[in-house]
Amino acid sequence: MIFETVSNFVLVALGLIVLVSLVKRNERYPRLCTILLWMAALFECADLVAAVLQGVKLEENFAKDLIRSFVFAVIWMKYFKSSVRIANTFTERTSVKKSAVVVLIFWCLS
């Protein structure tokens, strides 16, 4: 339960950082988005392993969702690496750290 709470918090925080970098058209956006997708897939895989080790009955479509997460991550990773449009759009070298931290602080306070 603690792992799932922490992993969800990490995914939300990283999602906010990715959102800020998207709005600012930061050059780090493709890499950050790829990391977010892989972390979501890996956390889902870790959740499956934890559930199996604890003997929890799994839903019927859990494996389908896990496979979908990995396929989704692979497709978008390939697109972010090979797309000329992505390379031309996300060119700003602004710092994401400051604004992402501010967004995260406001999100935590609300």
C-alpha positions as CSV (number, residue, x, y, z in Angstrom):
1,M,0.0,0.0,0.0
2,I,2.8,2.4,0.9
3,F,4.7,1.5,-2.4
4,E,1.6,2.2,-4.4
5,T,1.0,5.5,-2.7
6,V,4.6,6.6,-3.2
7,S,4.7,5.5,-6.8
8,N,1.4,7.3,-7.6
9,F,2.9,10.5,-6.0
10,V,6.0,10.1,-8.1
11,L,4.0,9.6,-11.2
12,V,1.8,12.7,-10.5
13,A,4.9,14.8,-9.7
14,L,6.7,13.7,-12.8
15,G,3.5,14.2,-14.8
16,L,3.4,17.8,-13.6
17,I,7.0,18.3,-14.6
18,V,6.3,16.9,-18.0
19,L,3.3,19.1,-18.4
20,V,5.3,22.2,-17.6
21,S,8.0,21.2,-20.0
22,L,5.4,20.6,-22.7
23,V,3.9,24.1,-22.2
24,K,7.3,25.7,-22.3
25,R,8.4,23.6,-25.3
26,N,11.5,22.5,-23.5
27,E,14.0,20.4,-25.2
28,R,13.8,17.9,-22.3
29,Y,10.1,17.1,-22.9
30,P,10.6,14.0,-25.1
31,R,13.0,12.5,-22.7
32,L,10.9,13.3,-19.7
33,C,7.8,12.0,-21.3
34,T,9.5,8.8,-22.2
35,I,10.7,8.4,-18.6
36,L,7.2,9.0,-17.4
37,L,5.7,6.3,-19.7
38,W,8.4,3.7,-18.7
39,M,8.0,4.5,-15.0
40,A,4.2,4.0,-15.3
41,A,4.7,0.7,-17.0
42,L,7.3,-0.4,-14.5
43,F,5.2,0.6,-11.5
44,E,2.3,-1.3,-13.0
45,C,4.6,-4.4,-13.3
46,A,5.9,-4.0,-9.8
47,D,2.2,-3.7,-8.6
48,L,1.5,-7.0,-10.3
49,V,4.5,-8.7,-8.7
50,A,3.5,-7.4,-5.3
51,A,-0.1,-8.6,-5.7
52,V,1.0,-12.1,-6.8
53,L,3.4,-12.3,-3.8
54,Q,0.7,-11.3,-1.4
55,G,-1.8,-13.8,-3.0
56,V,-4.2,-11.2,-4.1
57,K,-6.7,-12.3,-6.8
58,L,-6.0,-10.4,-10.0
59,E,-8.6,-8.9,-12.3
60,E,-9.1,-10.6,-15.6
61,N,-7.8,-7.7,-17.7
62,F,-4.8,-6.9,-15.6
63,A,-2.3,-8.6,-18.0
64,K,-4.0,-6.9,-20.9
65,D,-3.5,-3.5,-19.2
66,L,0.2,-4.3,-18.4
67,I,0.9,-5.3,-22.0
68,R,-0.9,-2.1,-23.3
69,S,1.3,0.0,-21.0
70,F,4.5,-1.4,-22.4
71,V,3.3,-1.3,-26.0
72,F,2.2,2.3,-25.5
73,A,5.6,3.2,-24.0
74,V,7.5,1.6,-26.8
75,I,5.5,3.3,-29.5
76,W,5.8,6.8,-28.0
77,M,9.5,6.3,-27.2
78,K,10.1,5.4,-30.9
79,Y,8.1,8.4,-32.0
80,F,9.9,10.8,-29.7
81,K,13.3,9.6,-30.9
82,S,12.6,9.6,-34.6
83,S,10.2,12.5,-35.2
84,V,11.5,15.5,-37.0
85,R,8.4,17.4,-35.8
86,I,9.2,16.7,-32.2
87,A,12.8,17.8,-32.7
88,N,11.7,21.0,-34.3
89,T,9.0,21.8,-31.7
90,F,10.8,21.3,-28.5
91,T,13.9,23.5,-28.8
92,E,13.7,25.8,-25.8
93,R,16.5,25.5,-23.3
94,T,14.6,27.1,-20.4
95,S,14.9,25.6,-17.0
96,V,12.0,23.4,-16.1
97,K,13.1,22.9,-12.5
98,K,12.0,26.2,-11.1
99,S,8.5,26.3,-12.5
100,A,8.0,22.6,-12.0
101,V,8.9,22.9,-8.3
102,V,6.5,25.9,-8.0
103,V,3.7,23.8,-9.6
104,L,4.5,20.9,-7.3
105,I,4.4,23.1,-4.2
106,F,1.0,24.6,-5.2
107,W,-0.3,21.1,-6.0
108,C,0.8,19.8,-2.6
109,L,-0.7,22.8,-0.7
110,S,-4.1,22.5,-2.4
